[in-house]
Amino acid sequence: MNKDSSDLVMKMIHAHSDQLSNGDPISPPIVTTAKYKLSGTPDTPYTYGRDINPTVEATEAAISALEQAPVVAFPSGMAAITAALMATAKAGDRVLVPSDGYYVTRVLLEEILSGHDIAFDAVPTREIATTDLSPYAIVWLETPSNPGLDLCSIRSIAETAHESGALVVVDNTTLTPLLQRPLDLGADMVVSSDTKAMAGHSDCLYGHVATRDEALFQKVWKWRKVSGTIPDPFASFLVHRGLMTLELRLQRMCETAAILAERLDGQTAIKTLKYPGIGFILGLSFESEAIAERFIDDCPAIFASTSFGGIHTSAERRARWGDQVADGFVRLSVGCEPTEALITAIEATLATL
Ligand SMILES: Cc1ncc(COP(=O)(O)O)c(C=O)c1O
């Protein structure tokens, strides 16, 4: 983590506590209310629970300190992605999305937004830089792509996309704003599934949209208000608490992932190893589906599950969801277990395959 990130983490940790007076609790209260006292002409932003909630605001303020941008929180990553698209795409628009990115974004475009005359094309992440971007109103990026772990340059694609007036949206779930800040690289909007590393404990769903463009921010905020997709205060509290240790968790996860990538290089059971050099996700390709499943099930240090970014090291074969990866491809999300114990357990299982 560089000095810039340290400053952001300081701001994030203190975003709520710096507002407090003597006697106030340090953690944000979980405020559960549908109504606020409101007599006469409304002279307070606290009008109705679908619009605004103090626990949600505390979590947004913490995320906002990391993004260095206004943030709108949502009850899941997909709710944030839907908001970003609904707030920006209009009938007749074409959207470019990565064919190797999170598949539900493509399902949303293919099965729902196509009915509203919004078209899309899907191109592999590695080919976006050489794709003609002029037909697109929105260019959607995910780098590293999930699950393929390919990379593209946000900065240069944003420059090209802006020449023809396209908006650039980045799904930054896999790296979080501590490891990559797309808004600093020219993106117009960031979306994130905070269900993953941001919340970090695999105990809630959450998401956010961040943008420094006031008009875009207002559209996303309005979408949340009218669609009724404000997050729950309990989940907001959990995400706030998770964020307080984000830097520590990421440090352990990323350091272990880098060491693991080195130690696994050359292991005969693994046909190809993908590690983007940043983050905590590795792609391991085994000879067959059966060997990949045995690796996941037999390794006592791995929790077999979908999703990533939690305390537990977890793994799954992404072909089971129809992702365009080989049957033996395993996405391994490195968790917070002690580094050596984790790597030793993985190496021991690989030796049995
Ligand atoms: C890159 C990416 N974006 C978005 C999502 C959707 O997030 P959620 O499950 O919180 O709706 C996921 C979930 O796996 C994801 O991996």
The ligand as a MOL file (V3000), in Angstrom:
LIG
                    3D

  0  0  0     0  0            999 V3000
M  V30 BEGIN CTAB
M  V30 COUNTS 16 16 0 0 0
M  V30 BEGIN ATOM
M  V30 1 C -16.8860 -8.5270 -10.4280 0
M  V30 2 C -18.2430 -8.6540 -9.8100 0
M  V30 3 N -19.1140 -7.6480 -9.9560 0
M  V30 4 C -20.3460 -7.7060 -9.4020 0
M  V30 5 C -20.7670 -8.8080 -8.6930 0
M  V30 6 C -22.1670 -8.8460 -8.1320 0
M  V30 7 O -22.1250 -8.5920 -6.7790 0
M  V30 8 P -23.2850 -9.0810 -5.7460 0
M  V30 9 O -23.1560 -10.5650 -5.6550 0
M  V30 10 O -22.9170 -8.3550 -4.4940 0
M  V30 11 O -24.5860 -8.6610 -6.3130 0
M  V30 12 C -19.8920 -9.8720 -8.5090 0
M  V30 13 C -20.3310 -11.0620 -7.7350 0
M  V30 14 O -19.7180 -12.1050 -7.7670 0
M  V30 15 C -18.6060 -9.7940 -9.0900 0
M  V30 16 O -17.7440 -10.8090 -8.9720 0
M  V30 END ATOM
M  V30 BEGIN BOND
M  V30 1 1 1 2
M  V30 2 1 2 3
M  V30 3 2 2 15
M  V30 4 2 3 4
M  V30 5 1 4 5
M  V30 6 1 5 6
M  V30 7 2 5 12
M  V30 8 1 6 7
M  V30 9 1 7 8
M  V30 10 2 8 9
M  V30 11 1 8 10
M  V30 12 1 8 11
M  V30 13 1 12 13
M  V30 14 1 12 15
M  V30 15 2 13 14
M  V30 16 1 15 16
M  V30 END BOND
M  V30 END CTAB
M  END
